[in-house]
Every structure is written in structure tokens, then in C-alpha cells.
Amino acid sequence: MHTYTHTHIYTCTHTYVCSTYIHTYIHTYVNPNFTAMVTGHGKTRAYLHRFKIIENATCPCNKGDQTIGHLLNQCTLLQTQREILRNSVLKSGKWPVSKEELITKHLNSFLIFTISIDFDQL
């Protein structure tokens, strides 16, 4: 049996909370979109559907359920923002990139990406 400490959500949350790099920016830059994208809690249609707040989890782009992974890698409505993030990451890394790498190695670009998401329009 796996404990909570062995789950992917724990790993992402632990990386988010414990990273020394994050702590230098925590009070200045963290916003609700960033928190939702890192933890997977709130904002996405998949999360809201899970708690029966909305009827379905399908993204308005109609390419799949609106999960964090979908928003980062597939949503056509975020193509422009994703290209900006992708180009920034490719300057010093490879794409696709994990959420953990976005947080630890590409934080500023990831923050800009999360700020650009208008969840009310998605």
C-alpha cells in the first residue's frame, strides 16, 4: 500500500512548498492560478467536476478534460501562452518539461504563463 508521501501529488506539492528557490519568491509572485497549476486544486474544470460543482470536465477547446496536464501541453486556447513558455524553457532546457522542472528551473516563465491564464474564460 502506498502512503501519501509516495504519490505524484505529494511530490509536486512537496517540491512547491519546500523548494528553497520558491521561498525566495513566495510572498511576491505566487497567485491563485500558480497555486492551482502546481497543486491541481481548484480552478480547472476537472477539479470542479470532481466535486460536482460543474456538470462536465471538458475543456472549452474540446480536446479533452481540462486538467493541469491538458492546460500545460494540449489546450489550443492557451497555444500562444504555451509557445512563449516553451520558447523560454528551450533556451536552457528541453520541452516538454515536468511541473517540477517548471517550478525549480523555469519559475519566472512559469509564473508568467500561470498569470496569463484566464480561468473565467476557460
Residue pairs with C-beta under 8 A, 6 or more apart in sequence:
4 10
9 39
9 40
11 100
12 38
12 39
12 40
12 99
12 100
13 38
13 39
15 99
15 100
15 103
15 104
16 22
16 38
16 39
16 103
19 103
19 104
21 103
21 104
21 107
22 103
22 107
25 107
25 111
29 111
31 111
31 114
31 115
32 42
32 43
33 43
33 114
33 115
33 117
33 119
34 110
34 111
34 114
34 115
35 41
35 42
36 42
36 43
36 44
36 47
36 68
36 114
36 119
37 43
37 68
37 71
37 72
37 99
37 110
37 114
37 117
38 99
38 103
40 47
40 67
40 68
41 47
42 48
43 119
44 57
44 66
44 67
44 68
44 71
44 119
45 54
45 56
45 57
45 58
45 59
45 65
45 66
45 122
46 57
46 65
46 66
46 67
46 70
48 54
48 57
49 55
49 56
49 57
49 65
50 57
57 65
57 66
57 67
58 64
58 65
58 66
59 65
59 66
59 70
59 71
59 75
59 77
59 122
60 66
60 77
60 122
61 75
61 76
61 77
63 70
63 74
63 75
63 76
64 70
64 74
66 75
66 122
68 99
71 78
71 117
71 122
72 82
72 96
72 99
72 102
73 82
73 96
75 82
75 122
77 121
77 122
78 116
78 117
81 113
81 116
81 117
82 113
84 109
84 112
84 113
84 116
85 106
85 109
85 110
85 112
85 113
86 95
88 106
88 109
89 95
89 97
89 102
89 106
89 109
92 105
92 106
93 101
93 105
93 106
97 105
97 106
102 109
102 110
103 110
